[in-house]
C-alpha cells in the first residue's frame, strides 16, 4: 500500500507505457518501413500495389513513435538528455529518412511518369535510413553508448540486421495483403530477411553479456541460466516455425497467409521482453535507474491522466482503421 500511497509505482507505470509504445511502433511502422525497403526489388506495377497496402495506415503508425519520444521526454527528462545527446547523429539521420519518406510518398502520386521511379527510389532510401539508424541506436543503447571502432562496427552491423528485421515484417505484411506474383516474391523476400533478423538477435544476445557483467550475471549464472532459457528457446522455436511456414507458402485459397506476420510479431515481443529483463531497473544501461530519472510524482500523475485519455483513442482508431481496410489490397489508382 505504501508503494501506491507515495507514487513510487508511477515511474514503473511510465516505463511500461514507454515499452508498449516502442513495441507497437516497431510492429506497425516496422512493416511499412519494411515495405518501403522492399520496393526497390519490385516492378513499377508491384510498387503501386505495395504503396496501396500501406497507404491507409502509415501516417497513423508513426504516431506511436511520437508517443514513445514524448513519454521519454516528459516522464524521464534526464534519461532523454543522455539518450539524445549520445544518439544525436543517428536521430538526425532517422529524421532525414522520415522526411524523405513523407515527401516521396505524396510526390510519387503527382509526379510525371518519367519521375515516378525517382520518387520510389527516394521512398525506399528513406525507409532504409530509418531502419538502419534505429538499429544503430538500439545497438548503441545496448552497449551503454560505448565509443571506439569496434563499438561503431557492432552498431553498423546491428543497424543493417535490424533493417532486415523490418524487411521481414514488411514482407510478411505483403504475404497477407497481396496475391499472385507479388505474394510469391514477398515469400522469397521474407526468407532472406529472416536470416538477417536471426543475425540481429544473435549479435545483440552475444554482445550484450560480453560488454555488461551485470547482464552476464542475469542470464548466464545459475539459477537464472535455467529459468530464463525459456526466452531464447521460444525465440528459436518461433524462428524455426517461420522458416517452416515460409517454405510452404503460398497455399491454395491463401490459407495461413497471416502466420508469418503473427510469428514475426511474436519474435519482436520476445526480443523486447529479453531487453527489458536485461536492463531492468535501468532506463539507461548501467547509468540511470527508472525511479531515479523520473519526473516528480505529482507531474507524472497529471501526465498519466492525459496518457490514459489519449491511449484508448489511439488504440481504438488503429483497430477501426485495420477493420475498415482489412483484406487483400487492390491495384492503386489516383482519381
C-alpha positions in Angstrom: 0.0 0.0 0.0 2.9 2.4 0.7 4.0 1.9 -2.9 0.8 3.3 -4.1 0.5 6.0 -1.4 3.8 7.7 -2.2 3.6 7.4 -6.0 6.6 5.1 -6.3 4.7 3.0 -8.8 4.4 5.8 -11.3 7.9 5.6 -12.8 7.4 1.8 -13.4 4.0 2.5 -15.0 5.5 5.0 -17.4 8.3 2.6 -18.2 5.7 0.0 -19.1 3.8 2.6 -21.3 7.1 3.5 -23.0 7.8 -0.2 -23.7 4.3 -0.6 -25.1 4.6 2.4 -27.4 8.0 1.2 -28.6 6.7 -2.3 -29.3 3.6 -1.1 -31.2 5.7 1.3 -33.2 8.2 -1.4 -34.1 5.4 -3.6 -35.4 3.2 -1.1 -37.1 5.7 1.3 -38.6 8.1 -1.6 -38.9 6.1 -3.2 -41.6 5.5 -0.1 -43.6 9.2 0.8 -43.4 9.9 -2.8 -44.5 7.5 -2.4 -47.5 9.4 0.7 -48.4 12.7 -1.2 -48.2 11.5 -3.9 -50.5 10.0 -1.6 -53.2 13.5 -1.4 -54.7 13.2 -5.0 -55.8 9.7 -4.8 -57.3 8.3 -3.8 -60.7 6.6 -0.4 -61.1 3.2 -2.1 -61.1 4.0 -4.0 -58.0 5.2 -0.8 -56.3 1.8 0.7 -56.7 0.2 -2.3 -55.0 2.8 -2.2 -52.2 2.1 1.5 -51.6 -1.6 0.8 -51.7 -1.2 -1.8 -49.0 0.3 0.7 -46.5 -1.5 3.9 -47.7 -4.4 3.9 -45.2 -2.1 3.2 -42.2 1.3 4.6 -42.5 0.7 8.1 -41.1 -1.1 6.7 -38.0 1.6 4.1 -37.5 4.2 6.9 -36.9 2.1 8.5 -34.1 3.4 5.7 -31.8 6.9 7.0 -32.3 5.7 10.4 -31.3 4.1 8.9 -28.2 7.3 7.0 -27.3 9.5 10.1 -27.6 7.0 12.2 -25.7 6.8 9.8 -22.8 10.6 9.6 -22.6 11.0 13.4 -22.7 8.3 14.2 -20.2 8.5 11.3 -17.8 12.2 10.7 -17.9 13.8 14.0 -18.8 17.3 13.2 -17.5 17.3 9.9 -19.4 16.1 11.7 -22.5 19.0 14.1 -22.3 21.5 11.3 -22.1 20.0 9.2 -24.8 19.6 12.0 -27.4 23.0 13.5 -26.6 24.7 10.2 -27.4 22.4 9.4 -30.3 22.2 12.9 -31.9 23.6 11.8 -35.3 21.6 8.6 -35.9 18.5 10.5 -34.7 19.1 13.2 -37.2 19.6 10.6 -39.9 16.3 8.9 -38.9 14.5 12.3 -39.2 16.0 12.8 -42.6 14.7 9.4 -43.6 11.3 10.2 -42.2 11.2 13.4 -44.2 12.2 11.7 -47.4 9.5 9.1 -46.9 6.8 11.6 -46.3 7.7 13.8 -49.3 8.2 11.0 -51.8 5.0 9.2 -50.7 3.0 12.2 -51.8 5.1 13.3 -54.7 5.1 9.9 -56.4 1.3 10.2 -56.8 1.6 13.6 -58.6 4.8 13.2 -60.5 5.2 12.7 -64.2 5.5 9.1 -65.2 9.2 9.6 -66.0 9.9 10.9 -62.5 7.9 8.3 -60.6 10.7 5.8 -60.4 12.9 8.5 -58.8 10.4 9.2 -56.0 10.1 5.4 -55.4 13.8 5.2 -55.0 13.8 8.1 -52.6 11.0 6.4 -50.6 13.0 3.2 -50.5 16.1 5.1 -49.5 14.3 7.0 -46.7 13.0 3.7 -45.4 16.5 2.3 -45.3 17.8 5.3 -43.4 15.0 5.0 -40.8 15.5 1.2 -40.4 19.3 1.3 -40.2 19.5 4.3 -37.9 17.0 2.7 -35.5 19.1 -0.4 -35.5 22.2 1.6 -34.8 20.5 3.4 -31.9 19.4 0.1 -30.5 23.0 -1.3 -30.6 24.5 1.8 -29.1 21.9 1.7 -26.3 22.7 -2.0 -25.6 26.4 -1.1 -25.4 25.8 1.7 -23.0 26.8 4.3 -25.6 30.3 2.9 -25.8 32.8 4.5 -28.1 35.6 3.1 -30.3 35.9 1.5 -33.7 34.6 -1.9 -32.6 31.6 -0.4 -31.0 30.8 1.5 -34.2 31.3 -1.6 -36.3 28.9 -3.5 -34.0 26.3 -0.7 -34.2 26.5 -0.6 -38.0 26.2 -4.4 -38.3 23.1 -4.4 -36.0 21.7 -1.5 -38.0 21.9 -3.5 -41.2 20.4 -6.6 -39.5 17.5 -4.5 -38.0 16.8 -3.2 -41.5 16.5 -6.9 -42.5 14.1 -7.4 -39.5 11.9 -4.6 -40.8 12.1 -6.2 -44.2 10.9 -9.4 -42.7 7.8 -7.9 -41.1 7.2 -5.9 -44.3 7.4 -9.0 -46.5 5.1 -10.8 -44.1 2.6 -7.9 -44.4 2.7 -8.3 -48.2 2.2 -12.0 -47.9 -1.0 -11.3 -46.0 -2.2 -8.4 -48.2 -1.3 -9.3 -51.8 -1.8 -12.1 -54.3 -0.1 -13.7 -57.3 3.4 -13.0 -58.3 3.9 -10.2 -55.8 2.9 -12.5 -52.9 5.4 -15.2 -54.2 8.1 -12.5 -54.3 7.2 -11.5 -50.7 7.6 -15.1 -49.5 11.1 -15.1 -51.1 12.0 -11.7 -49.5 10.8 -12.9 -46.1 13.0 -16.0 -46.2 16.1 -13.8 -47.0 15.2 -11.2 -44.4 14.7 -13.9 -41.7 18.4 -14.7 -41.9 19.2 -11.0 -41.2 16.7 -11.0 -38.4 18.3 -14.0 -36.8 21.7 -12.4 -37.2 20.5 -9.3 -35.4 19.1 -11.4 -32.5 22.4 -13.3 -32.2 24.6 -10.2 -32.3 22.6 -8.4 -29.6 22.3 -11.6 -27.5 26.1 -12.3 -27.7 27.3 -8.7 -27.5 25.2 -7.6 -24.5 26.6 -10.1 -21.9 30.1 -9.5 -23.2 30.1 -5.8 -22.5 28.0 -5.9 -19.4 28.9 -8.1 -16.4 25.5 -7.3 -14.9 23.7 -8.7 -17.9 26.0 -11.7 -18.0 25.0 -12.5 -14.4 21.3 -12.0 -15.1 21.3 -14.5 -18.0 24.2 -16.9 -17.7 24.7 -17.5 -13.9 22.6 -20.2 -12.1 19.7 -20.3 -11.4 18.8 -17.7 -14.0 20.6 -19.7 -16.7 17.9 -22.4 -16.4 14.9 -20.2 -15.7 15.4 -17.6 -18.4 16.5 -20.2 -21.0 12.7 -20.3 -21.8 13.0 -17.0 -23.6 15.8 -17.8 -26.1 14.3 -21.3 -26.7 10.9 -19.6 -27.5 12.6 -17.2 -30.0 14.4 -20.2 -31.6 11.1 -22.1 -31.9 9.4 -19.0 -33.5 12.2 -18.5 -36.0 12.1 -22.2 -36.9 8.3 -22.1 -37.3 8.6 -19.1 -39.5 11.1 -20.8 -41.8 8.9 -23.9 -41.9 5.8 -21.9 -42.9 7.5 -19.7 -45.4 8.8 -22.8 -47.2 5.2 -23.9 -47.7 3.6 -20.7 -48.8 1.6 -19.7 -50.7 -1.1 -22.3 -50.2 -4.4 -22.8 -52.0 -7.1 -20.3 -51.0 -4.3 -18.3 -49.3 -4.5 -20.5 -46.3 -2.2 -19.5 -43.5 -1.0 -16.2 -45.2 -1.3 -14.4 -41.8 1.0 -16.8 -39.9 4.4 -15.2 -40.9 3.3 -11.8 -39.7 1.9 -13.2 -36.4 5.1 -15.2 -35.8 7.3 -12.1 -36.6 5.3 -10.1 -34.0 6.0 -12.9 -31.5 9.7 -12.7 -32.3 9.6 -8.9 -31.8 7.8 -9.3 -28.5 10.2 -11.9 -27.1 13.2 -9.7 -28.0 11.6 -6.7 -26.2 11.0 -8.8 -23.1 14.6 -10.0 -23.2 15.9 -6.5 -23.4 13.6 -5.3 -20.6 14.8 -8.2 -18.4 18.5 -7.5 -19.3 18.4 -3.8 -18.2 15.7 -3.5 -15.6 15.7 -1.4 -13.3 17.9 0.8 -15.5 16.4 3.1 -18.2 20.0 4.0 -19.3 22.0 0.8 -19.1 24.4 0.8 -16.1 24.0 4.6 -15.6 20.5 5.7 -14.7 17.7 3.8 -13.0 14.0 4.2 -13.9 13.0 5.5 -10.5 16.0 7.9 -10.2 15.4 9.6 -13.6 11.6 10.0 -13.4 9.8 13.3 -13.0 8.1 14.3 -9.8 5.2 12.0 -8.8 2.8 15.0 -9.0 3.8 15.7 -12.6 3.7 12.0 -13.5 0.1 11.7 -12.2 -1.1 14.6 -14.3 0.7 13.1 -17.4 -0.7 9.7 -16.7 -4.2 11.0 -16.7 -3.6 12.6 -20.1 -2.0 9.4 -21.4 -4.9 7.2 -20.2 -7.3 9.5 -22.1 -5.3 9.6 -25.3 -4.2 6.0 -25.5 -7.6 4.4 -25.8 -8.3 6.8 -28.8 -5.1 5.8 -30.5 -5.7 2.1 -29.9 -9.4 2.4 -31.0 -8.5 4.3 -34.2 -5.9 1.8 -35.0 -8.3 -1.1 -34.6 -11.0 0.7 -36.6 -8.7 1.5 -39.5 -7.4 -2.0 -39.8 -11.0 -3.3 -39.6 -12.1 -1.0 -42.4 -9.2 -1.7 -44.7 -8.8 -5.4 -44.0 -8.5 -7.9 -46.8 -6.4 -8.1 -49.9 -5.0 -4.9 -51.5 -6.4 -3.9 -54.8 -4.5 -2.1 -57.6 -3.6 1.5 -56.7 -5.5 4.3 -58.6 -5.4 8.1 -58.3 -8.6 9.9 -59.1 
